[in-house]
């Protein structure tokens, strides 16, 4: 998805992991993914650059769909769709 599509996406839950370093954003995503229903979208806000590769890898490992990411005013915004 393009950054513009992601910006306009309906998000069901926002997880703020800014200010944490690895593995903080992944742990926050893992804890929060169970709080959304299958098919819903979760936005993860992060500031750690490592999250840009770690979160897509976590999605691949767990079977959730990584929709994309973009940077906005120093924040990294990543989008995950729960699949199971």
N, CA, C and O of each residue as an XYZ file, in Angstrom:
336
protein
N       0.846     -1.186      0.000
C       0.000      0.000      0.000
C       0.889      1.246      0.000
O       1.999      1.239      0.533
N       0.382      2.290     -0.598
C       1.133      3.539     -0.630
C       0.972      4.270      0.702
O       0.013      4.020      1.432
N       1.898      5.165      1.023
C       1.742      5.953      2.253
C       0.412      6.700      2.301
O      -0.189      6.825      3.368
N      -0.051      7.196      1.160
C      -1.329      7.922      1.130
C      -2.490      6.990      1.478
O      -3.399      7.377      2.212
N      -2.461      5.762      0.951
C      -3.505      4.788      1.280
C      -3.465      4.437      2.768
O      -4.507      4.295      3.408
N      -2.261      4.299      3.307
C      -2.125      3.978      4.729
C      -2.652      5.117      5.598
O      -3.315      4.876      6.607
N      -2.358      6.356      5.207
C      -2.826      7.520      5.974
C      -4.345      7.582      6.038
O      -4.909      8.043      7.031
N      -5.007      7.122      4.987
C      -6.466      7.197      4.913
C      -7.161      5.925      5.398
O      -8.387      5.832      5.351
N      -6.391      4.959      5.858
C      -6.942      3.675      6.277
C      -7.681      3.792      7.619
O      -7.261      4.518      8.520
N      -8.785      3.058      7.717
C      -9.515      2.961      8.987
C      -8.707      2.058      9.920
O      -8.472      0.892      9.605
N      -8.289      2.589     11.050
C      -7.486      1.846     12.024
C      -8.369      1.505     13.220
O      -9.119      2.345     13.716
N      -8.267      0.261     13.671
C      -9.095     -0.190     14.786
C      -8.410     -0.051     16.137
O      -9.079      0.021     17.168
N      -7.088     -0.012     16.141
C      -6.332      0.148     17.392
C      -5.002      0.819     17.072
O      -4.367      0.510     16.064
N      -4.589      1.736     17.935
C      -3.280      2.389     17.824
C      -2.443      1.947     19.008
O      -2.875      2.017     20.158
N      -1.234      1.489     18.706
C      -0.291      1.058     19.742
C       0.886      2.034     19.711
O       1.593      2.127     18.707
N       1.092      2.748     20.795
C       2.165      3.737     20.862
C       3.390      3.119     21.529
O       3.440      2.965     22.749
N       4.379      2.769     20.702
C       5.626      2.186     21.205
C       6.787      3.159     21.013
O       7.950      2.758     21.049
N       6.470      4.437     20.811
C       7.528      5.439     20.646
C       8.326      5.543     21.942
O       7.780      5.460     23.042
N       9.609      5.726     21.779
C      10.481      5.862     22.947
C      11.018      4.539     23.451
O      11.854      4.522     24.354
N      10.559      3.426     22.891
C      11.092      2.122     23.288
C      12.007      1.604     22.189
O      11.811      1.894     21.008
N      12.995      0.844     22.589
C      13.882      0.230     21.603
C      13.602     -1.262     21.569
O      12.861     -1.791     22.398
N      14.198     -1.921     20.613
C      14.001     -3.355     20.427
C      14.257     -4.088     21.746
O      15.278     -3.845     22.390
N      13.377     -4.954     22.148
C      12.212     -5.502     21.459
C      10.895     -4.825     21.838
O       9.832     -5.406     21.617
N      10.931     -3.629     22.395
C       9.726     -2.950     22.878
C       8.577     -2.872     21.886
O       7.461     -3.266     22.224
N       8.809     -2.370     20.656
C       7.695     -2.289     19.711
C       7.109     -3.654     19.345
O       5.899     -3.772     19.151
N       7.940     -4.673     19.249
C       7.453     -6.013     18.924
C       6.616     -6.558     20.088
O       5.553     -7.140     19.871
N       7.090     -6.371     21.301
C       6.332     -6.840     22.464
C       4.993     -6.120     22.572
O       3.982     -6.731     22.916
N       4.986     -4.827     22.279
C       3.742     -4.061     22.314
C       2.766     -4.574     21.254
O       1.569     -4.695     21.516
N       3.277     -4.874     20.060
C       2.426     -5.409     18.988
C       1.883     -6.781     19.370
O       0.704     -7.069     19.166
N       2.741     -7.615     19.921
C       2.331     -8.969     20.319
C       1.222     -8.913     21.376
O       0.253     -9.669     21.309
N       1.373     -8.027     22.334
C       0.379     -7.890     23.401
C      -0.941     -7.344     22.864
O      -2.014     -7.759     23.301
N      -0.858     -6.418     21.922
C      -2.048     -5.708     21.458
C      -2.798     -6.407     20.332
O      -3.988     -6.153     20.148
N      -2.147     -7.272     19.582
C      -2.809     -7.899     18.429
C      -4.030     -8.714     18.852
O      -4.985     -8.850     18.087
N      -3.998     -9.252     20.068
C      -5.139    -10.048     20.542
C      -6.333     -9.166     20.925
O      -7.428     -9.675     21.164
N      -6.124     -7.856     20.981
C      -7.191     -6.928     21.341
C      -8.009     -6.469     20.143
O      -9.008     -5.768     20.307
N      -7.593     -6.859     18.930
C      -8.365     -6.547     17.728
C      -8.906     -7.848     17.151
O      -8.346     -8.921     17.378
N      -9.986     -7.744     16.414
C     -10.619     -8.912     15.805
C      -9.888     -9.287     14.511
O      -9.195     -8.461     13.915
N     -10.053    -10.533     14.091
C      -9.504    -10.973     12.811
C     -10.054    -10.066     11.713
O     -11.258     -9.815     11.646
N      -9.160     -9.578     10.856
C      -9.545     -8.672      9.781
C      -9.403     -7.206     10.123
O      -9.453     -6.352      9.238
N      -9.223     -6.902     11.410
C      -9.057     -5.502     11.811
C      -7.596     -5.076     11.675
O      -6.690     -5.907     11.608
N      -7.395     -3.764     11.637
C      -6.071     -3.186     11.407
C      -5.571     -2.486     12.661
O      -6.305     -1.770     13.343
N      -4.298     -2.719     12.937
C      -3.625     -2.093     14.074
C      -2.489     -1.213     13.537
O      -1.722     -1.627     12.668
N      -2.400     -0.009     14.067
C      -1.311      0.908     13.725
C      -0.320      0.906     14.882
O      -0.708      1.087     16.036
N       0.952      0.702     14.575
C       2.001      0.735     15.588
C       2.837      1.980     15.347
O       3.381      2.167     14.259
N       2.940      2.831     16.360
C       3.786      4.022     16.300
C       5.112      3.681     16.962
O       5.142      3.194     18.092
N       6.203      3.936     16.258
C       7.522      3.603     16.792
C       8.506      4.719     16.468
O       8.284      5.533     15.573
N       9.597      4.733     17.221
C      10.668      5.689     16.952
C      11.996      4.967     16.699
O      12.954      5.579     16.226
N      12.055      3.680     17.011
C      13.259      2.882     16.819
C      13.326      2.403     15.368
O      12.432      1.689     14.911
N      14.379      2.789     14.642
C      14.515      2.443     13.225
C      14.520      0.936     12.981
O      14.118      0.493     11.906
N      14.961      0.148     13.942
C      14.990     -1.298     13.790
C      13.607     -1.909     13.612
O      13.463     -3.010     13.081
N      12.598     -1.181     14.062
C      11.224     -1.666     13.945
C      10.819     -1.826     12.483
O       9.964     -2.653     12.166
N      11.427     -1.039     11.585
C      11.073     -1.094     10.165
C      11.349     -2.465      9.553
O      10.680     -2.857      8.597
N      12.320     -3.195     10.089
C      12.554     -4.553      9.589
C      12.036     -5.609     10.563
O      11.651     -6.701     10.147
N      12.024     -5.290     11.854
C      11.602     -6.276     12.856
C      10.104     -6.576     12.800
O       9.703     -7.735     12.904
N       9.279     -5.552     12.638
C       7.830     -5.784     12.659
C       7.351     -6.568     11.431
O       6.535     -7.476     11.585
N       7.826     -6.252     10.214
C       7.438     -7.101      9.080
C       7.884     -8.564      9.271
O       7.159     -9.486      8.899
N       9.064     -8.769      9.847
C       9.544    -10.135     10.102
C       8.661    -10.829     11.130
O       8.373    -12.018     10.995
N       8.229    -10.101     12.155
C       7.340    -10.673     13.169
C       6.011    -11.067     12.530
O       5.465    -12.130     12.827
N       5.492    -10.207     11.651
C       4.231    -10.519     10.968
C       4.373    -11.791     10.137
O       3.492    -12.651     10.160
N       5.453    -11.908      9.421
C       5.686    -13.100      8.596
C       5.743    -14.351      9.477
O       5.183    -15.391      9.132
N       6.419    -14.235     10.602
C       6.579    -15.374     11.519
C       5.247    -15.780     12.153
O       4.983    -16.967     12.343
N       4.411    -14.795     12.479
C       3.156    -15.075     13.188
C       1.958    -15.250     12.257
O       0.886    -15.669     12.696
N       2.134    -14.934     10.985
C       1.056    -15.111     10.023
C       0.123    -13.930      9.861
O      -0.877    -14.033      9.150
N       0.422    -12.807     10.501
C      -0.406    -11.615     10.321
C       0.077    -10.866      9.084
O       1.224    -11.016      8.662
N      -0.806    -10.062      8.511
C      -0.490     -9.368      7.264
C       0.111     -7.995      7.544
O      -0.523     -7.146      8.171
N       1.337     -7.786      7.074
C       1.974     -6.478      7.190
C       1.519     -5.654      5.989
O       1.781     -6.021      4.844
N       0.839     -4.545      6.251
C       0.250     -3.736      5.185
C       1.192     -2.667      4.653
O       1.065     -2.247      3.503
N       2.136     -2.223      5.478
C       3.075     -1.199      5.040
C       3.443     -0.256      6.158
O       3.003     -0.398      7.299
N       4.274      0.724      5.793
C       4.736      1.703      6.782
C       5.133      2.981      6.068
O       5.355      2.999      4.857
N       5.216      4.047      6.849
C       5.759      5.314      6.375
C       6.219      6.109      7.583
O       5.844      5.816      8.718
N       7.040      7.126      7.321
C       7.524      7.988      8.395
C       6.804      9.325      8.325
O       6.579      9.874      7.246
N       6.448      9.837      9.497
C       5.701     11.090      9.582
C       6.203     11.879     10.780
O       6.022     11.460     11.923
N       6.826     13.005     10.525
C       7.307     13.902     11.583
C       8.183     13.169     12.605
O       8.067     13.404     13.808
N       9.054     12.285     12.123
C       9.972     11.575     13.012
C       9.426     10.281     13.588
O      10.169      9.521     14.210
N       8.149     10.018     13.393
C       7.547      8.768     13.869
C       7.473      7.770     12.718
O       7.303      8.150     11.560
N       7.602      6.512     13.051
C       7.408      5.440     12.082
C       6.027      4.866     12.353
O       5.718      4.469     13.477
N       5.197      4.826     11.314
C       3.842      4.292     11.451
C       3.767      3.004     10.633
O       3.982      3.002      9.421
N       3.456      1.912     11.326
C       3.412      0.600     10.704
C       2.007      0.026     10.867
O       1.354      0.249     11.886
N       1.547     -0.713      9.859
C       0.171     -1.192      9.834
C       0.124     -2.713      9.680
O       0.770     -3.288      8.805
N      -0.657     -3.344     10.554
C      -0.781     -4.796     10.590
C      -2.264     -5.158     10.552
O      -3.083     -4.540     11.232
N      -2.595     -6.165      9.748
C      -3.960     -6.710      9.760
C      -3.911     -8.072     10.447
O      -3.125     -8.943     10.073
N      -4.759     -8.239     11.451
C      -4.814     -9.523     12.145
C      -5.480    -10.548     11.230
O      -6.545    -10.294     10.668
N      -4.843    -11.703     11.088
C      -5.351    -12.716     10.170
C      -5.825    -13.989     10.861
O      -6.451    -14.840     10.230
N      -5.530    -14.124     12.152
C      -5.972    -15.341     12.843
C      -6.186    -15.072     14.311
O      -6.559    -15.977     15.057
